Amino acid sequence: MYLTNIEIIQLKKDLMSTTASNSKGNNIGNNSQNTIGINSAKISDIVSKEIRKIKNGEIGVKFEENIRKTLELEYNWKVADIPRHFFYRQIIYKGKSYYITPFLQIDATTFIIKMNNENYSCQFVLKEGEKIVLEIAENNNAIQKIYDGKTFVVYPPKEYEVDGLYQDFNYDELGFDADEVKILFKNINASQYEYCIIEIKLNSNKIEELIQQLKADKIIIDKMVKNNAVYIGFVNLTKNDFNALTIYDYSVICNDMPCIIFGINNGTFCERNIMDTIDWKLITDFFVFKDEFNTFRNEFNTFRNEFNTFRNEFNSSKDELKKELKEFIHNEFINNRSCS
């Protein structure tokens, strides 16, 4: 949502009011006029920074959504069966870390540990009879509990969200336009992964922050998908960014994380300006229409092929019939002459 002119004017008034209040009583004699001038300049800078921050936030949200929609509609990336936003709880048992979510549980021999989807409580449930034998409510600190002679440390619920989560990733089938998407770094040992986690940054100066986000994602996601995921970053690039980003030693920053860092060239992806608002409903409707048209075309081609086959068979039968009829007439004529 963009700032209106009224909101911008109100922001200036609020900042001027705050500054005037803070400086009240400090402007004495001939210095007051100069101080007002200085304060006005500072206010102008503050307002510009605040407006820039809000605008960048708005563009960043669009940038993220437009990348997701482009991947899903243009490149047929499949949204994962794991949601990209959920709550989880960490459980430590014998020094090993485990995670539970509303869709992921820990399966022990006689019981399971799962998370309640409504209140995020941690429940120990007997497999036989499905009876809850221990429940740990939402809390602010880690709690140690003993069950069946085993010690568990249960951490409070935490919220998790990534910019995109997809499955059945195949690097060989990406099909990106090399003029639009540049590979800044690639560190994968396979072309196919069960899951793909993406993080997106609007500004290239946040590329280290982007990689740290991916590394944090890996700690959680790898526990859920048994280390069968690739971590992908998208960052917007201006003309000067590409050379500036070569200063990073990505192999050191990324370490052994299977990842790919893509640069979007000047905010253009699939021939669209993804920095701007895009009517994805209209584009989705178009793709639905295109799919329906292709289905109709395929059905029509099938019908046409069947008709051509029938016509060829009919023509073949017609030729055979004409040939037989001709032979019959010829034989009858010969026989009639013999009889006479």
C-alpha positions as CSV (number, residue, x, y, z in Angstrom):
1,M,0.0,0.0,0.0
2,Y,1.5,3.3,-1.1
3,L,1.7,6.5,1.0
4,T,-0.8,9.1,-0.2
5,N,0.1,12.8,-0.3
6,I,-2.0,13.4,2.8
7,E,-0.1,10.7,4.7
8,I,3.3,12.1,3.6
9,I,2.2,15.6,4.8
10,Q,1.0,14.1,8.1
11,L,4.3,12.3,8.5
12,K,6.2,15.5,8.1
13,K,4.0,17.3,10.6
14,D,4.5,14.5,13.1
15,L,8.3,14.6,12.7
16,M,8.4,18.4,12.9
17,S,6.2,18.3,16.1
18,T,8.5,15.7,17.7
19,T,11.7,17.7,16.8
20,A,10.2,21.0,17.9
21,S,9.2,19.4,21.2
22,N,12.7,18.0,21.8
23,S,14.4,21.3,21.0
24,K,12.0,23.5,22.9
25,G,13.8,25.9,25.2
26,N,17.2,25.4,23.5
27,N,16.8,28.1,20.8
28,I,17.9,31.4,22.4
29,G,18.3,34.8,20.8
30,N,19.9,35.0,17.3
31,N,20.6,31.2,17.3
32,S,16.9,30.3,17.1
33,Q,16.5,31.1,13.4
34,N,19.6,29.1,12.5
35,T,18.5,26.2,14.6
36,I,15.1,26.2,13.0
37,G,16.8,26.0,9.6
38,I,19.0,23.1,10.7
39,N,16.1,21.3,12.2
40,S,14.1,21.8,9.0
41,A,16.9,20.2,7.0
42,K,17.1,17.3,9.5
43,I,13.4,16.8,9.3
44,S,13.5,16.8,5.5
45,D,16.2,14.1,5.6
46,I,14.3,12.0,8.2
47,V,11.1,12.3,6.1
48,S,12.9,11.2,3.0
49,K,14.5,8.3,4.7
50,E,11.1,7.2,6.2
51,I,9.3,7.5,2.9
52,R,12.2,5.6,1.2
53,K,12.0,2.8,3.8
54,I,8.2,2.5,3.4
55,K,8.4,2.5,-0.4
56,N,11.2,-0.1,-0.4
57,G,9.1,-2.2,1.9
58,E,6.2,-2.0,-0.5
59,I,8.3,-2.8,-3.5
60,G,10.0,-5.6,-1.6
61,V,6.6,-7.3,-0.9
62,K,5.7,-7.0,-4.6
63,F,9.1,-8.3,-5.7
64,E,8.7,-11.4,-3.5
65,E,5.2,-12.2,-4.7
66,N,6.1,-11.6,-8.3
67,I,9.0,-14.0,-8.1
68,R,6.8,-16.7,-6.5
69,K,4.0,-16.3,-9.0
70,T,6.5,-16.3,-11.9
71,L,8.1,-19.5,-10.7
72,E,4.7,-21.2,-10.2
73,L,2.9,-20.0,-13.3
74,E,5.6,-19.6,-15.9
75,Y,8.1,-22.3,-14.8
76,N,5.6,-24.7,-13.2
77,W,7.3,-24.9,-9.8
78,K,5.2,-27.1,-7.5
79,V,4.2,-25.6,-4.2
80,A,5.4,-28.0,-1.4
81,D,3.2,-30.1,0.8
82,I,5.0,-28.3,3.7
83,P,3.6,-24.8,4.3
84,R,6.0,-21.9,4.1
85,H,4.6,-20.5,7.3
86,F,4.1,-22.6,10.5
87,F,4.9,-22.9,14.2
88,Y,7.3,-25.5,15.5
89,R,8.8,-26.7,18.8
90,Q,12.3,-28.1,19.4
91,I,12.8,-31.2,21.5
92,I,16.2,-32.4,22.8
93,Y,16.6,-36.0,23.6
94,K,20.0,-37.6,24.4
95,G,21.7,-34.5,23.1
96,K,20.0,-34.7,19.7
97,S,17.7,-32.1,18.3
98,Y,14.2,-32.9,17.0
99,Y,11.3,-30.8,15.7
100,I,7.6,-31.1,15.9
101,T,5.0,-29.1,13.9
102,P,1.3,-29.4,13.3
103,F,2.2,-31.6,10.3
104,L,5.3,-33.4,11.7
105,Q,5.5,-35.7,14.7
106,I,8.1,-37.8,16.5
107,D,7.4,-41.5,16.2
108,A,8.7,-43.6,19.2
109,T,8.1,-47.3,19.8
110,T,5.1,-47.0,22.0
111,F,4.1,-43.4,21.8
112,I,4.3,-40.3,19.5
113,I,5.1,-36.7,20.3
114,K,3.1,-34.2,18.4
115,M,2.0,-30.5,18.4
116,N,-1.5,-29.4,18.9
117,N,-2.5,-27.2,15.9
118,E,-4.7,-24.8,18.0
119,N,-2.7,-24.0,21.2
120,Y,0.8,-25.3,20.1
121,S,1.0,-27.6,23.1
122,C,3.4,-30.6,23.0
123,Q,1.6,-33.9,23.5
124,F,2.9,-37.3,24.3
125,V,0.3,-39.8,23.0
126,L,0.2,-43.5,23.5
127,K,-0.1,-45.4,20.2
128,E,-2.5,-47.9,21.8
129,G,-5.7,-46.1,22.5
130,E,-4.4,-42.7,21.4
131,K,-4.4,-41.5,25.0
132,I,-2.6,-38.2,25.9
133,V,-0.3,-39.1,28.8
134,L,1.7,-35.9,29.0
135,E,1.0,-32.4,27.7
136,I,3.3,-29.4,27.8
137,A,1.5,-26.1,27.2
138,E,2.9,-23.1,25.4
139,N,5.6,-21.5,27.6
140,N,8.4,-18.9,27.5
141,N,11.3,-21.1,28.5
142,A,12.6,-24.6,27.8
143,I,11.1,-27.2,30.1
144,Q,12.6,-30.5,31.2
145,K,10.2,-33.5,31.4
146,I,10.7,-37.1,32.2
147,Y,8.4,-39.7,30.6
148,D,8.9,-43.5,30.6
149,G,12.2,-43.0,32.2
150,K,13.5,-40.8,29.4
151,T,14.4,-37.1,29.8
152,F,13.2,-34.6,27.2
153,V,13.8,-30.9,27.0
154,V,10.9,-29.1,25.3
155,Y,11.4,-25.6,23.9
156,P,8.6,-23.0,23.5
157,P,6.8,-22.6,20.2
158,K,8.5,-20.5,17.5
159,E,7.2,-19.1,14.3
160,Y,8.8,-19.9,11.0
161,E,8.3,-18.4,7.6
162,V,10.3,-18.6,4.3
163,D,9.7,-16.6,1.1
164,G,8.9,-19.8,-0.9
165,L,8.9,-23.6,-0.4
166,Y,8.6,-25.9,-3.4
167,Q,9.1,-29.6,-4.1
168,D,10.4,-31.8,-7.0
169,F,13.2,-29.3,-7.9
170,N,15.1,-30.2,-11.0
171,Y,18.0,-27.9,-11.9
172,D,18.3,-29.2,-15.5
173,E,14.7,-28.1,-16.2
174,L,14.9,-24.5,-14.9
175,G,14.7,-22.8,-18.3
176,F,15.6,-19.3,-17.0
177,D,16.6,-16.6,-19.6
178,A,20.3,-16.1,-19.1
179,D,19.9,-12.4,-19.9
180,E,17.4,-12.0,-17.0
181,V,18.8,-14.4,-14.4
182,K,22.5,-14.6,-13.5
183,I,24.0,-17.3,-11.4
184,L,26.1,-15.7,-8.7
185,F,27.0,-18.9,-7.0
186,K,26.1,-22.6,-7.3
187,N,27.0,-25.2,-4.8
188,I,25.0,-28.3,-5.5
189,N,26.1,-31.9,-5.9
190,A,22.9,-33.2,-7.6
191,S,20.5,-31.8,-10.1
192,Q,17.3,-33.0,-8.4
193,Y,16.1,-32.4,-4.8
194,E,12.9,-33.3,-3.1
195,Y,12.4,-29.8,-1.7
196,C,13.5,-26.3,-2.6
197,I,13.5,-23.4,-0.1
198,I,13.8,-19.8,-1.4
199,E,14.6,-16.5,0.2
200,I,14.4,-13.2,-1.6
201,K,16.1,-9.8,-1.1
202,L,15.3,-6.6,-3.1
203,N,18.8,-5.1,-2.5
204,S,22.1,-6.7,-3.4
205,N,23.7,-5.2,-0.3
206,K,21.7,-7.6,1.8
207,I,23.1,-10.7,0.1
208,E,25.0,-11.8,3.2
209,E,21.8,-11.5,5.2
210,L,20.1,-13.6,2.5
211,I,22.6,-16.4,2.8
212,Q,22.4,-16.3,6.7
213,Q,18.6,-16.7,6.3
214,L,19.1,-19.7,4.1
215,K,21.5,-21.3,6.6
216,A,19.0,-20.7,9.4
217,D,16.3,-22.3,7.2
218,K,18.6,-25.3,6.6
219,I,18.8,-26.1,10.4
220,I,15.0,-26.5,10.6
221,I,14.1,-27.8,7.2
222,D,16.8,-30.5,7.0
223,K,15.3,-32.1,10.1
224,M,12.0,-32.4,8.3
225,V,13.0,-33.6,4.9
226,K,16.1,-35.7,5.8
227,N,18.7,-33.4,4.1
228,N,17.0,-33.6,0.7
229,A,16.6,-29.9,0.1
230,V,18.3,-27.2,-2.0
231,Y,18.4,-23.6,-0.7
232,I,18.0,-20.9,-3.3
233,G,18.4,-17.1,-3.0
234,F,17.1,-14.4,-5.4
235,V,18.5,-10.9,-5.2
236,N,17.8,-7.9,-7.4
237,L,20.8,-6.7,-9.4
238,T,21.5,-3.3,-11.0
239,K,24.1,-2.9,-13.7
240,N,26.9,-2.1,-11.2
241,D,25.9,-4.8,-8.7
242,F,27.1,-7.8,-10.6
243,N,30.8,-6.7,-10.5
244,A,30.5,-5.5,-6.9
245,L,29.2,-8.8,-5.7
246,T,32.2,-10.7,-7.0
247,I,34.1,-9.5,-3.8
248,Y,32.2,-12.2,-1.8
249,D,33.7,-15.6,-1.2
250,Y,30.5,-17.5,-1.5
251,S,32.1,-20.9,-0.9
252,V,33.2,-19.7,2.5
253,I,29.9,-17.9,3.4
254,C,27.7,-20.8,2.2
255,N,30.1,-23.5,3.4
256,D,28.7,-27.0,2.5
257,M,25.1,-25.8,2.2
258,P,23.6,-27.0,-1.2
259,C,22.5,-23.7,-2.6
260,I,22.2,-21.5,-5.7
261,I,22.2,-17.7,-5.6
262,F,20.5,-16.0,-8.5
263,G,20.6,-12.4,-9.5
264,I,17.5,-10.9,-11.2
265,N,18.8,-8.4,-13.8
266,N,17.3,-5.0,-13.3
267,G,14.0,-6.4,-11.8
268,T,13.1,-8.2,-15.1
269,F,11.8,-11.8,-14.9
270,C,10.0,-13.6,-17.7
271,E,9.9,-10.3,-19.6
272,R,8.0,-8.5,-16.8
273,N,9.0,-5.7,-14.5
274,I,8.6,-7.6,-11.2
275,M,9.3,-4.4,-9.2
276,D,5.8,-3.2,-10.1
277,T,2.2,-4.4,-9.4
278,I,1.2,-7.3,-11.6
279,D,-2.4,-8.5,-12.1
280,W,-1.7,-12.2,-11.3
281,K,-5.4,-13.0,-11.3
282,L,-5.7,-12.0,-14.9
283,I,-2.5,-14.0,-15.7
284,T,-3.8,-17.0,-13.8
285,D,-7.1,-16.8,-15.7
286,F,-5.2,-16.7,-19.0
287,F,-3.2,-19.8,-18.0
288,V,-6.5,-21.6,-17.1
289,F,-7.9,-20.6,-20.5
290,K,-4.7,-21.7,-22.2
291,D,-4.9,-25.1,-20.5
292,E,-8.5,-25.5,-21.4
293,F,-7.8,-24.5,-25.0
294,N,-4.9,-26.9,-25.2
295,T,-7.2,-29.7,-23.8
296,F,-9.8,-28.8,-26.4
297,R,-7.1,-28.8,-29.1
298,N,-5.8,-32.1,-28.1
299,E,-9.3,-33.6,-28.0
300,F,-9.9,-32.1,-31.5
301,N,-6.7,-33.5,-32.8
302,T,-7.6,-36.9,-31.4
303,F,-11.0,-36.7,-33.0
304,R,-9.4,-35.6,-36.3
305,N,-6.9,-38.5,-36.2
306,E,-9.8,-40.9,-35.5
307,F,-11.8,-39.4,-38.4
308,N,-8.9,-39.6,-40.8
309,T,-8.3,-43.3,-39.8
310,F,-12.0,-44.0,-40.3
311,R,-11.9,-42.1,-43.7
312,N,-8.9,-44.1,-44.8
313,E,-10.5,-47.3,-43.8
314,F,-13.7,-46.3,-45.6
315,N,-11.8,-45.4,-48.7
316,S,-9.9,-48.7,-48.5
317,S,-13.1,-50.6,-48.1
318,K,-14.8,-48.6,-50.9
319,D,-11.9,-49.5,-53.3
320,E,-12.1,-53.1,-52.3
321,L,-15.9,-53.1,-52.8
322,K,-15.5,-51.5,-56.3
323,K,-12.9,-54.0,-57.2
324,E,-15.0,-56.9,-56.1
325,L,-18.1,-55.5,-57.9
326,K,-16.1,-55.0,-61.1
327,E,-14.8,-58.6,-60.9
328,F,-18.4,-59.9,-60.2
329,I,-19.8,-58.0,-63.2
330,H,-17.0,-59.2,-65.4
331,N,-17.5,-62.8,-64.4
332,E,-21.2,-62.6,-64.8
333,F,-20.7,-61.2,-68.3
334,I,-18.3,-64.0,-69.2
335,N,-20.6,-66.7,-67.9
336,N,-23.6,-65.3,-69.8
337,R,-21.7,-65.3,-73.0
338,S,-20.6,-68.9,-72.4
339,C,-24.2,-70.0,-71.8
340,S,-25.4,-68.4,-75.0
